[in-house]
Amino acid sequence: MAVRLKRVYDDADEADGFRVLVDRLWPRGVTKERASVDLWLKDVAPSPELRKDWHHHPEQWDDFAARYRAELEDNPAVDELERLTREHPTLTLLYGAKDPVVNHARVLLDVLHGR
């Protein structure tokens, strides 16, 4: 199983395998054709309340990551992602955040690797 991360704004590539958008909101300015998303799994994204509380403030990263991990513990969408990792040799989690390091997809990837 290979799970990768990629900004949804980057060009799709055949090496991406099965592409899953893991944001609650559709990314601005990206058409469905350009995004080339196989599945939009909104329910695995941070809750609207958590997303608004964090609002990409890096100084709050540790608090955000802990709260998001707690949300993911009982989230059935994580089970769906696990199932997809078994069905597809490569799974790419797509996110819209500008920062490739400080974003919820990194937390989600860690959670998947830890299961």
mmCIF file of the C-alpha atoms, coordinates in Angstrom:
data_MODEL
# 
_entry.id   MODEL 
# 
loop_
_atom_site.group_PDB 
_atom_site.id 
_atom_site.type_symbol 
_atom_site.label_atom_id 
_atom_site.label_alt_id 
_atom_site.label_comp_id 
_atom_site.label_asym_id 
_atom_site.label_entity_id 
_atom_site.label_seq_id 
_atom_site.pdbx_PDB_ins_code 
_atom_site.Cartn_x 
_atom_site.Cartn_y 
_atom_site.Cartn_z 
_atom_site.occupancy 
_atom_site.B_iso_or_equiv 
_atom_site.pdbx_formal_charge 
_atom_site.auth_seq_id 
_atom_site.auth_comp_id 
_atom_site.auth_asym_id 
_atom_site.auth_atom_id 
_atom_site.pdbx_PDB_model_num 
ATOM 1   C CA . MET A 1 1   ? 0.000   0.000  0.000   1.00 0.00 ? 1   MET A CA 1 
ATOM 2   C CA . ALA A 1 2   ? 1.306   3.412  -0.951  1.00 0.00 ? 2   ALA A CA 1 
ATOM 3   C CA . VAL A 1 3   ? -0.498  6.473  0.348   1.00 0.00 ? 3   VAL A CA 1 
ATOM 4   C CA . ARG A 1 4   ? 0.702   9.818  -0.903  1.00 0.00 ? 4   ARG A CA 1 
ATOM 5   C CA . LEU A 1 5   ? -0.215  13.440 -0.330  1.00 0.00 ? 5   LEU A CA 1 
ATOM 6   C CA . LYS A 1 6   ? -0.633  16.032 -3.037  1.00 0.00 ? 6   LYS A CA 1 
ATOM 7   C CA . ARG A 1 7   ? -2.129  19.489 -3.408  1.00 0.00 ? 7   ARG A CA 1 
ATOM 8   C CA . VAL A 1 8   ? -5.294  19.358 -5.471  1.00 0.00 ? 8   VAL A CA 1 
ATOM 9   C CA . TYR A 1 9   ? -3.959  22.392 -7.367  1.00 0.00 ? 9   TYR A CA 1 
ATOM 10  C CA . ASP A 1 10  ? -1.050  20.326 -8.750  1.00 0.00 ? 10  ASP A CA 1 
ATOM 11  C CA . ASP A 1 11  ? -1.538  18.503 -12.023 1.00 0.00 ? 11  ASP A CA 1 
ATOM 12  C CA . ALA A 1 12  ? -2.938  14.998 -11.872 1.00 0.00 ? 12  ALA A CA 1 
ATOM 13  C CA . ASP A 1 13  ? -0.539  12.237 -12.793 1.00 0.00 ? 13  ASP A CA 1 
ATOM 14  C CA . GLU A 1 14  ? -1.064  8.571  -13.638 1.00 0.00 ? 14  GLU A CA 1 
ATOM 15  C CA . ALA A 1 15  ? 1.280   7.699  -10.747 1.00 0.00 ? 15  ALA A CA 1 
ATOM 16  C CA . ASP A 1 16  ? -1.265  9.188  -8.324  1.00 0.00 ? 16  ASP A CA 1 
ATOM 17  C CA . GLY A 1 17  ? -3.391  6.080  -8.557  1.00 0.00 ? 17  GLY A CA 1 
ATOM 18  C CA . PHE A 1 18  ? -6.788  6.519  -6.888  1.00 0.00 ? 18  PHE A CA 1 
ATOM 19  C CA . ARG A 1 19  ? -7.241  10.210 -6.003  1.00 0.00 ? 19  ARG A CA 1 
ATOM 20  C CA . VAL A 1 20  ? -9.255  11.143 -2.903  1.00 0.00 ? 20  VAL A CA 1 
ATOM 21  C CA . LEU A 1 21  ? -10.066 14.733 -1.990  1.00 0.00 ? 21  LEU A CA 1 
ATOM 22  C CA . VAL A 1 22  ? -9.968  14.950 1.816   1.00 0.00 ? 22  VAL A CA 1 
ATOM 23  C CA . ASP A 1 23  ? -11.193 18.543 2.228   1.00 0.00 ? 23  ASP A CA 1 
ATOM 24  C CA . ARG A 1 24  ? -14.665 19.452 3.457   1.00 0.00 ? 24  ARG A CA 1 
ATOM 25  C CA . LEU A 1 25  ? -14.964 22.318 0.958   1.00 0.00 ? 25  LEU A CA 1 
ATOM 26  C CA . TRP A 1 26  ? -14.316 22.114 -2.774  1.00 0.00 ? 26  TRP A CA 1 
ATOM 27  C CA . PRO A 1 27  ? -11.073 23.968 -3.587  1.00 0.00 ? 27  PRO A CA 1 
ATOM 28  C CA . ARG A 1 28  ? -11.529 27.420 -5.076  1.00 0.00 ? 28  ARG A CA 1 
ATOM 29  C CA . GLY A 1 29  ? -10.858 27.830 -8.749  1.00 0.00 ? 29  GLY A CA 1 
ATOM 30  C CA . VAL A 1 30  ? -10.454 24.114 -9.492  1.00 0.00 ? 30  VAL A CA 1 
ATOM 31  C CA . THR A 1 31  ? -12.815 22.490 -11.947 1.00 0.00 ? 31  THR A CA 1 
ATOM 32  C CA . LYS A 1 32  ? -13.895 18.902 -11.457 1.00 0.00 ? 32  LYS A CA 1 
ATOM 33  C CA . GLU A 1 33  ? -12.132 17.971 -14.675 1.00 0.00 ? 33  GLU A CA 1 
ATOM 34  C CA . ARG A 1 34  ? -8.835  19.537 -13.607 1.00 0.00 ? 34  ARG A CA 1 
ATOM 35  C CA . ALA A 1 35  ? -9.013  18.059 -10.112 1.00 0.00 ? 35  ALA A CA 1 
ATOM 36  C CA . SER A 1 36  ? -9.454  14.566 -11.521 1.00 0.00 ? 36  SER A CA 1 
ATOM 37  C CA . VAL A 1 37  ? -10.855 13.327 -8.216  1.00 0.00 ? 37  VAL A CA 1 
ATOM 38  C CA . ASP A 1 38  ? -11.995 9.714  -7.977  1.00 0.00 ? 38  ASP A CA 1 
ATOM 39  C CA . LEU A 1 39  ? -13.705 10.243 -4.621  1.00 0.00 ? 39  LEU A CA 1 
ATOM 40  C CA . TRP A 1 40  ? -14.508 13.303 -2.529  1.00 0.00 ? 40  TRP A CA 1 
ATOM 41  C CA . LEU A 1 41  ? -14.481 12.087 1.067   1.00 0.00 ? 41  LEU A CA 1 
ATOM 42  C CA . LYS A 1 42  ? -15.679 15.197 2.929   1.00 0.00 ? 42  LYS A CA 1 
ATOM 43  C CA . ASP A 1 43  ? -16.421 13.331 6.146   1.00 0.00 ? 43  ASP A CA 1 
ATOM 44  C CA . VAL A 1 44  ? -12.756 12.549 6.819   1.00 0.00 ? 44  VAL A CA 1 
ATOM 45  C CA . ALA A 1 45  ? -11.860 16.253 6.868   1.00 0.00 ? 45  ALA A CA 1 
ATOM 46  C CA . PRO A 1 46  ? -11.759 18.266 10.101  1.00 0.00 ? 46  PRO A CA 1 
ATOM 47  C CA . SER A 1 47  ? -15.160 19.329 11.383  1.00 0.00 ? 47  SER A CA 1 
ATOM 48  C CA . PRO A 1 48  ? -16.300 22.815 10.384  1.00 0.00 ? 48  PRO A CA 1 
ATOM 49  C CA . GLU A 1 49  ? -15.839 23.977 13.993  1.00 0.00 ? 49  GLU A CA 1 
ATOM 50  C CA . LEU A 1 50  ? -12.255 22.690 14.174  1.00 0.00 ? 50  LEU A CA 1 
ATOM 51  C CA . ARG A 1 51  ? -11.404 24.080 10.757  1.00 0.00 ? 51  ARG A CA 1 
ATOM 52  C CA . LYS A 1 52  ? -12.673 27.534 11.737  1.00 0.00 ? 52  LYS A CA 1 
ATOM 53  C CA . ASP A 1 53  ? -10.910 27.439 15.123  1.00 0.00 ? 53  ASP A CA 1 
ATOM 54  C CA . TRP A 1 54  ? -7.582  26.597 13.525  1.00 0.00 ? 54  TRP A CA 1 
ATOM 55  C CA . HIS A 1 55  ? -7.847  28.635 10.325  1.00 0.00 ? 55  HIS A CA 1 
ATOM 56  C CA . HIS A 1 56  ? -4.250  27.757 9.387   1.00 0.00 ? 56  HIS A CA 1 
ATOM 57  C CA . HIS A 1 57  ? -2.503  29.379 12.345  1.00 0.00 ? 57  HIS A CA 1 
ATOM 58  C CA . PRO A 1 58  ? 0.772   27.425 12.586  1.00 0.00 ? 58  PRO A CA 1 
ATOM 59  C CA . GLU A 1 59  ? 1.230   28.388 16.247  1.00 0.00 ? 59  GLU A CA 1 
ATOM 60  C CA . GLN A 1 60  ? -1.913  26.358 17.038  1.00 0.00 ? 60  GLN A CA 1 
ATOM 61  C CA . TRP A 1 61  ? -0.750  23.314 15.088  1.00 0.00 ? 61  TRP A CA 1 
ATOM 62  C CA . ASP A 1 62  ? -0.244  20.959 18.055  1.00 0.00 ? 62  ASP A CA 1 
ATOM 63  C CA . ASP A 1 63  ? -3.690  21.715 19.471  1.00 0.00 ? 63  ASP A CA 1 
ATOM 64  C CA . PHE A 1 64  ? -5.304  21.344 16.051  1.00 0.00 ? 64  PHE A CA 1 
ATOM 65  C CA . ALA A 1 65  ? -3.535  18.034 15.352  1.00 0.00 ? 65  ALA A CA 1 
ATOM 66  C CA . ALA A 1 66  ? -4.572  16.582 18.722  1.00 0.00 ? 66  ALA A CA 1 
ATOM 67  C CA . ARG A 1 67  ? -8.191  17.636 18.278  1.00 0.00 ? 67  ARG A CA 1 
ATOM 68  C CA . TYR A 1 68  ? -8.288  16.317 14.712  1.00 0.00 ? 68  TYR A CA 1 
ATOM 69  C CA . ARG A 1 69  ? -6.813  12.960 15.773  1.00 0.00 ? 69  ARG A CA 1 
ATOM 70  C CA . ALA A 1 70  ? -9.577  12.746 18.394  1.00 0.00 ? 70  ALA A CA 1 
ATOM 71  C CA . GLU A 1 71  ? -12.194 13.400 15.705  1.00 0.00 ? 71  GLU A CA 1 
ATOM 72  C CA . LEU A 1 72  ? -10.715 10.668 13.528  1.00 0.00 ? 72  LEU A CA 1 
ATOM 73  C CA . GLU A 1 73  ? -10.778 7.984  16.243  1.00 0.00 ? 73  GLU A CA 1 
ATOM 74  C CA . ASP A 1 74  ? -14.440 7.109  15.725  1.00 0.00 ? 74  ASP A CA 1 
ATOM 75  C CA . ASN A 1 75  ? -14.852 8.410  12.199  1.00 0.00 ? 75  ASN A CA 1 
ATOM 76  C CA . PRO A 1 76  ? -16.154 5.723  9.787   1.00 0.00 ? 76  PRO A CA 1 
ATOM 77  C CA . ALA A 1 77  ? -14.624 7.645  6.867   1.00 0.00 ? 77  ALA A CA 1 
ATOM 78  C CA . VAL A 1 78  ? -11.192 6.551  8.115   1.00 0.00 ? 78  VAL A CA 1 
ATOM 79  C CA . ASP A 1 79  ? -12.352 2.935  7.768   1.00 0.00 ? 79  ASP A CA 1 
ATOM 80  C CA . GLU A 1 80  ? -13.376 3.724  4.205   1.00 0.00 ? 80  GLU A CA 1 
ATOM 81  C CA . LEU A 1 81  ? -9.898  5.116  3.485   1.00 0.00 ? 81  LEU A CA 1 
ATOM 82  C CA . GLU A 1 82  ? -8.336  1.975  4.934   1.00 0.00 ? 82  GLU A CA 1 
ATOM 83  C CA . ARG A 1 83  ? -10.528 -0.126 2.668   1.00 0.00 ? 83  ARG A CA 1 
ATOM 84  C CA . LEU A 1 84  ? -9.414  1.943  -0.318  1.00 0.00 ? 84  LEU A CA 1 
ATOM 85  C CA . THR A 1 85  ? -5.756  1.369  0.572   1.00 0.00 ? 85  THR A CA 1 
ATOM 86  C CA . ARG A 1 86  ? -6.404  -2.365 0.298   1.00 0.00 ? 86  ARG A CA 1 
ATOM 87  C CA . GLU A 1 87  ? -8.214  -2.003 -3.032  1.00 0.00 ? 87  GLU A CA 1 
ATOM 88  C CA . HIS A 1 88  ? -5.748  0.316  -4.774  1.00 0.00 ? 88  HIS A CA 1 
ATOM 89  C CA . PRO A 1 89  ? -1.965  -0.073 -4.977  1.00 0.00 ? 89  PRO A CA 1 
ATOM 90  C CA . THR A 1 90  ? -1.552  3.708  -4.781  1.00 0.00 ? 90  THR A CA 1 
ATOM 91  C CA . LEU A 1 91  ? -3.841  6.151  -3.037  1.00 0.00 ? 91  LEU A CA 1 
ATOM 92  C CA . THR A 1 92  ? -3.272  9.906  -3.208  1.00 0.00 ? 92  THR A CA 1 
ATOM 93  C CA . LEU A 1 93  ? -4.896  12.126 -0.602  1.00 0.00 ? 93  LEU A CA 1 
ATOM 94  C CA . LEU A 1 94  ? -5.619  15.516 -2.128  1.00 0.00 ? 94  LEU A CA 1 
ATOM 95  C CA . TYR A 1 95  ? -5.795  18.680 -0.054  1.00 0.00 ? 95  TYR A CA 1 
ATOM 96  C CA . GLY A 1 96  ? -6.138  22.379 -0.825  1.00 0.00 ? 96  GLY A CA 1 
ATOM 97  C CA . ALA A 1 97  ? -3.938  23.945 1.877   1.00 0.00 ? 97  ALA A CA 1 
ATOM 98  C CA . LYS A 1 98  ? -0.975  26.006 0.698   1.00 0.00 ? 98  LYS A CA 1 
ATOM 99  C CA . ASP A 1 99  ? 1.461   24.633 3.278   1.00 0.00 ? 99  ASP A CA 1 
ATOM 100 C CA . PRO A 1 100 ? 2.628   21.128 2.310   1.00 0.00 ? 100 PRO A CA 1 
ATOM 101 C CA . VAL A 1 101 ? 3.736   20.356 5.881   1.00 0.00 ? 101 VAL A CA 1 
ATOM 102 C CA . VAL A 1 102 ? 1.243   22.078 8.188   1.00 0.00 ? 102 VAL A CA 1 
ATOM 103 C CA . ASN A 1 103 ? -2.098  20.735 6.997   1.00 0.00 ? 103 ASN A CA 1 
ATOM 104 C CA . HIS A 1 104 ? -4.728  18.241 8.067   1.00 0.00 ? 104 HIS A CA 1 
ATOM 105 C CA . ALA A 1 105 ? -3.797  15.717 5.365   1.00 0.00 ? 105 ALA A CA 1 
ATOM 106 C CA . ARG A 1 106 ? -0.467  15.126 7.164   1.00 0.00 ? 106 ARG A CA 1 
ATOM 107 C CA . VAL A 1 107 ? -2.337  14.236 10.362  1.00 0.00 ? 107 VAL A CA 1 
ATOM 108 C CA . LEU A 1 108 ? -4.653  11.962 8.409   1.00 0.00 ? 108 LEU A CA 1 
ATOM 109 C CA . LEU A 1 109 ? -1.702  10.206 6.761   1.00 0.00 ? 109 LEU A CA 1 
ATOM 110 C CA . ASP A 1 110 ? -0.102  9.620  10.183  1.00 0.00 ? 110 ASP A CA 1 
ATOM 111 C CA . VAL A 1 111 ? -3.359  8.163  11.484  1.00 0.00 ? 111 VAL A CA 1 
ATOM 112 C CA . LEU A 1 112 ? -3.609  5.814  8.498   1.00 0.00 ? 112 LEU A CA 1 
ATOM 113 C CA . HIS A 1 113 ? -0.025  4.639  8.950   1.00 0.00 ? 113 HIS A CA 1 
ATOM 114 C CA . GLY A 1 114 ? -0.630  4.067  12.647  1.00 0.00 ? 114 GLY A CA 1 
ATOM 115 C CA . ARG A 1 115 ? -3.573  1.698  12.174  1.00 0.00 ? 115 ARG A CA 1 
# 
